[in-house]
Amino acid sequence: MLIVGVTGGLGTGKTTVAAMFKRHGARIIDADAVTRGLLAPKGKCIKRVAKIFPRAILNSTLNRQALASIVFQNSHTLKKLTDIVFPQALKEIQRQISLYRNKPLIILDVPLLFESGWEKIVDTTVVVKASRGQQFQRLKKGHLPAGRQGLSRADITRRLRLQIPLSEKLRRADIVIDNRGTLKETRQQVDAVVDRFLPAGRQGFKGRKNKTGEWNDQDRNKGKRRP
């Protein structure tokens, strides 16, 4: 089992890249989906969040837009939220990993992989790269898929300032996927990553015929995941 943490900055396309791994039989664990579950009406974190951020609760339900307007004002309020959510989210992610322990490849899609410290539970880290202009274009109002609300330029800037800079994430990355080009070019990079780490024939892995390389013993020793 290989656990790959996929991350990046806002709007770099990390979730798109994570989904590309699914074509190869990878199991995807979406940290955002885990968090949404924890903040659902019967979620494990909703009562504590409601107590600390009562203005984010409307008719006994979390108003995500209101919560975002509060917590993204500064790092102090954001930390109040992450101190509640991160520990429970990590437990749920580890539970899902245990369910997939017989699968050859698990993709952990985490926007705040380094901020949360969860790079310690993966074997290798992939950071998705895009230009600052592309990040703003993908996130602004009117340019997101149906059902997702876009952000103003001020909101995007504020949120980016509260994350580790993309340049630092790229420095920490084991692998960088450049998402500034076409989807085809990005997909080719994902294919190359899969071919390097998971040779064809492993259980549940679809693989491809043309290999770009496999892990050798020296590479395997570089894994960072802790028991």
Contacts in CASP RR format, 6 or more apart in sequence:
PFRMAT RR
TARGET T0000
AUTHOR 0000-0000-0000
METHOD contacts of the structure
MODEL  1
MLIVGVTGGLGTGKTTVAAMFKRHGARIIDADAVTRGLLAPKGKCIKRVA
KIFPRAILNSTLNRQALASIVFQNSHTLKKLTDIVFPQALKEIQRQISLY
RNKPLIILDVPLLFESGWEKIVDTTVVVKASRGQQFQRLKKGHLPAGRQG
LSRADITRRLRLQIPLSEKLRRADIVIDNRGTLKETRQQVDAVVDRFLPA
GRQGFKGRKNKTGEWNDQDRNKGKRRP
1 100 0 8 1.000
1 101 0 8 1.000
1 102 0 8 1.000
1 103 0 8 1.000
1 104 0 8 1.000
1 105 0 8 1.000
1 106 0 8 1.000
2 104 0 8 1.000
2 105 0 8 1.000
2 106 0 8 1.000
2 123 0 8 1.000
2 124 0 8 1.000
2 197 0 8 1.000
2 198 0 8 1.000
3 97 0 8 1.000
3 106 0 8 1.000
3 108 0 8 1.000
3 121 0 8 1.000
3 122 0 8 1.000
3 123 0 8 1.000
3 225 0 8 1.000
4 21 0 8 1.000
4 26 0 8 1.000
4 105 0 8 1.000
4 106 0 8 1.000
4 107 0 8 1.000
4 108 0 8 1.000
4 122 0 8 1.000
4 123 0 8 1.000
4 124 0 8 1.000
4 125 0 8 1.000
4 126 0 8 1.000
4 193 0 8 1.000
4 197 0 8 1.000
5 107 0 8 1.000
5 108 0 8 1.000
5 109 0 8 1.000
5 110 0 8 1.000
5 113 0 8 1.000
5 118 0 8 1.000
5 119 0 8 1.000
5 122 0 8 1.000
5 124 0 8 1.000
5 125 0 8 1.000
5 126 0 8 1.000
6 14 0 8 1.000
6 17 0 8 1.000
6 18 0 8 1.000
6 21 0 8 1.000
6 107 0 8 1.000
6 108 0 8 1.000
6 109 0 8 1.000
6 110 0 8 1.000
6 113 0 8 1.000
6 126 0 8 1.000
6 128 0 8 1.000
7 14 0 8 1.000
7 109 0 8 1.000
7 110 0 8 1.000
7 111 0 8 1.000
7 112 0 8 1.000
7 113 0 8 1.000
7 114 0 8 1.000
7 125 0 8 1.000
7 126 0 8 1.000
7 127 0 8 1.000
7 128 0 8 1.000
7 169 0 8 1.000
8 14 0 8 1.000
8 111 0 8 1.000
8 113 0 8 1.000
8 127 0 8 1.000
8 128 0 8 1.000
8 129 0 8 1.000
8 166 0 8 1.000
8 169 0 8 1.000
9 111 0 8 1.000
9 128 0 8 1.000
9 130 0 8 1.000
9 135 0 8 1.000
9 160 0 8 1.000
9 163 0 8 1.000
9 166 0 8 1.000
9 169 0 8 1.000
10 111 0 8 1.000
10 135 0 8 1.000
10 139 0 8 1.000
10 156 0 8 1.000
10 159 0 8 1.000
10 160 0 8 1.000
10 163 0 8 1.000
11 130 0 8 1.000
11 134 0 8 1.000
11 135 0 8 1.000
11 138 0 8 1.000
11 139 0 8 1.000
12 128 0 8 1.000
12 129 0 8 1.000
12 130 0 8 1.000
12 134 0 8 1.000
12 135 0 8 1.000
12 166 0 8 1.000
12 179 0 8 1.000
13 128 0 8 1.000
13 130 0 8 1.000
13 138 0 8 1.000
13 179 0 8 1.000
14 109 0 8 1.000
14 111 0 8 1.000
14 128 0 8 1.000
15 30 0 8 1.000
15 32 0 8 1.000
15 109 0 8 1.000
16 179 0 8 1.000
16 183 0 8 1.000
16 186 0 8 1.000
17 126 0 8 1.000
17 128 0 8 1.000
17 177 0 8 1.000
17 179 0 8 1.000
17 186 0 8 1.000
17 190 0 8 1.000
18 28 0 8 1.000
18 30 0 8 1.000
18 107 0 8 1.000
18 109 0 8 1.000
19 28 0 8 1.000
20 186 0 8 1.000
20 187 0 8 1.000
20 190 0 8 1.000
21 28 0 8 1.000
21 105 0 8 1.000
21 107 0 8 1.000
21 190 0 8 1.000
21 194 0 8 1.000
22 28 0 8 1.000
22 107 0 8 1.000
23 206 0 8 1.000
24 105 0 8 1.000
24 191 0 8 1.000
24 194 0 8 1.000
24 198 0 8 1.000
24 205 0 8 1.000
24 206 0 8 1.000
24 207 0 8 1.000
25 105 0 8 1.000
25 204 0 8 1.000
25 205 0 8 1.000
25 206 0 8 1.000
26 103 0 8 1.000
26 105 0 8 1.000
26 106 0 8 1.000
26 107 0 8 1.000
26 194 0 8 1.000
27 100 0 8 1.000
27 103 0 8 1.000
27 105 0 8 1.000
27 106 0 8 1.000
27 107 0 8 1.000
28 107 0 8 1.000
28 109 0 8 1.000
29 93 0 8 1.000
29 96 0 8 1.000
29 97 0 8 1.000
29 100 0 8 1.000
29 106 0 8 1.000
29 107 0 8 1.000
29 108 0 8 1.000
29 109 0 8 1.000
30 109 0 8 1.000
31 89 0 8 1.000
31 93 0 8 1.000
31 108 0 8 1.000
31 109 0 8 1.000
31 110 0 8 1.000
31 111 0 8 1.000
31 112 0 8 1.000
32 109 0 8 1.000
32 111 0 8 1.000
34 89 0 8 1.000
34 92 0 8 1.000
34 93 0 8 1.000
34 96 0 8 1.000
35 85 0 8 1.000
35 89 0 8 1.000
37 43 0 8 1.000
38 44 0 8 1.000
38 45 0 8 1.000
38 46 0 8 1.000
38 85 0 8 1.000
38 88 0 8 1.000
38 89 0 8 1.000
38 92 0 8 1.000
39 45 0 8 1.000
39 46 0 8 1.000
39 49 0 8 1.000
39 62 0 8 1.000
39 64 0 8 1.000
39 85 0 8 1.000
40 46 0 8 1.000
40 62 0 8 1.000
41 60 0 8 1.000
41 61 0 8 1.000
41 62 0 8 1.000
44 88 0 8 1.000
45 84 0 8 1.000
45 85 0 8 1.000
45 88 0 8 1.000
46 62 0 8 1.000
48 84 0 8 1.000
49 56 0 8 1.000
49 62 0 8 1.000
49 67 0 8 1.000
49 81 0 8 1.000
49 84 0 8 1.000
49 85 0 8 1.000
50 56 0 8 1.000
50 57 0 8 1.000
50 62 0 8 1.000
52 80 0 8 1.000
52 81 0 8 1.000
52 84 0 8 1.000
53 67 0 8 1.000
53 70 0 8 1.000
53 71 0 8 1.000
53 80 0 8 1.000
53 81 0 8 1.000
55 66 0 8 1.000
55 70 0 8 1.000
56 62 0 8 1.000
56 63 0 8 1.000
56 64 0 8 1.000
56 66 0 8 1.000
56 67 0 8 1.000
56 70 0 8 1.000
57 63 0 8 1.000
58 66 0 8 1.000
65 149 0 8 1.000
67 81 0 8 1.000
70 77 0 8 1.000
71 77 0 8 1.000
71 78 0 8 1.000
71 80 0 8 1.000
71 81 0 8 1.000
72 78 0 8 1.000
72 155 0 8 1.000
72 158 0 8 1.000
72 159 0 8 1.000
72 162 0 8 1.000
73 158 0 8 1.000
74 162 0 8 1.000
75 162 0 8 1.000
78 162 0 8 1.000
82 112 0 8 1.000
82 115 0 8 1.000
82 116 0 8 1.000
86 116 0 8 1.000
90 116 0 8 1.000
90 118 0 8 1.000
90 121 0 8 1.000
93 108 0 8 1.000
93 118 0 8 1.000
93 121 0 8 1.000
94 121 0 8 1.000
97 106 0 8 1.000
97 108 0 8 1.000
97 121 0 8 1.000
100 106 0 8 1.000
102 203 0 8 1.000
103 204 0 8 1.000
104 198 0 8 1.000
104 202 0 8 1.000
104 203 0 8 1.000
104 204 0 8 1.000
104 205 0 8 1.000
105 194 0 8 1.000
105 197 0 8 1.000
105 198 0 8 1.000
105 205 0 8 1.000
108 118 0 8 1.000
108 121 0 8 1.000
108 122 0 8 1.000
110 116 0 8 1.000
110 118 0 8 1.000
112 163 0 8 1.000
113 119 0 8 1.000
113 122 0 8 1.000
113 125 0 8 1.000
114 164 0 8 1.000
114 168 0 8 1.000
114 169 0 8 1.000
114 172 0 8 1.000
115 163 0 8 1.000
115 164 0 8 1.000
119 125 0 8 1.000
119 172 0 8 1.000
119 224 0 8 1.000
120 224 0 8 1.000
120 225 0 8 1.000
120 226 0 8 1.000
121 225 0 8 1.000
121 226 0 8 1.000
122 224 0 8 1.000
122 225 0 8 1.000
123 223 0 8 1.000
123 224 0 8 1.000
123 225 0 8 1.000
124 174 0 8 1.000
124 175 0 8 1.000
124 197 0 8 1.000
124 222 0 8 1.000
124 223 0 8 1.000
124 224 0 8 1.000
125 172 0 8 1.000
125 173 0 8 1.000
125 174 0 8 1.000
125 175 0 8 1.000
126 173 0 8 1.000
126 174 0 8 1.000
126 175 0 8 1.000
126 176 0 8 1.000
126 177 0 8 1.000
126 193 0 8 1.000
127 166 0 8 1.000
127 169 0 8 1.000
127 170 0 8 1.000
127 172 0 8 1.000
127 173 0 8 1.000
127 175 0 8 1.000
127 176 0 8 1.000
127 177 0 8 1.000
128 176 0 8 1.000
128 177 0 8 1.000
128 179 0 8 1.000
129 166 0 8 1.000
129 170 0 8 1.000
129 176 0 8 1.000
129 177 0 8 1.000
129 178 0 8 1.000
129 179 0 8 1.000
129 180 0 8 1.000
130 138 0 8 1.000
130 179 0 8 1.000
130 180 0 8 1.000
131 180 0 8 1.000
134 179 0 8 1.000
134 180 0 8 1.000
135 156 0 8 1.000
135 160 0 8 1.000
136 153 0 8 1.000
136 156 0 8 1.000
137 143 0 8 1.000
138 144 0 8 1.000
139 150 0 8 1.000
139 151 0 8 1.000
139 156 0 8 1.000
140 150 0 8 1.000
140 151 0 8 1.000
140 152 0 8 1.000
140 153 0 8 1.000
140 156 0 8 1.000
141 149 0 8 1.000
141 150 0 8 1.000
141 151 0 8 1.000
141 152 0 8 1.000
142 150 0 8 1.000
143 150 0 8 1.000
144 150 0 8 1.000
151 159 0 8 1.000
170 176 0 8 1.000
174 222 0 8 1.000
175 193 0 8 1.000
177 186 0 8 1.000
177 189 0 8 1.000
177 190 0 8 1.000
177 193 0 8 1.000
178 185 0 8 1.000
178 186 0 8 1.000
178 189 0 8 1.000
179 186 0 8 1.000
191 208 0 8 1.000
192 212 0 8 1.000
194 207 0 8 1.000
194 208 0 8 1.000
195 207 0 8 1.000
195 208 0 8 1.000
195 210 0 8 1.000
195 211 0 8 1.000
195 212 0 8 1.000
195 213 0 8 1.000
195 214 0 8 1.000
196 212 0 8 1.000
196 213 0 8 1.000
196 214 0 8 1.000
196 215 0 8 1.000
197 214 0 8 1.000
197 215 0 8 1.000
198 205 0 8 1.000
198 207 0 8 1.000
198 214 0 8 1.000
199 211 0 8 1.000
199 214 0 8 1.000
200 207 0 8 1.000
200 208 0 8 1.000
200 209 0 8 1.000
200 211 0 8 1.000
201 207 0 8 1.000
END
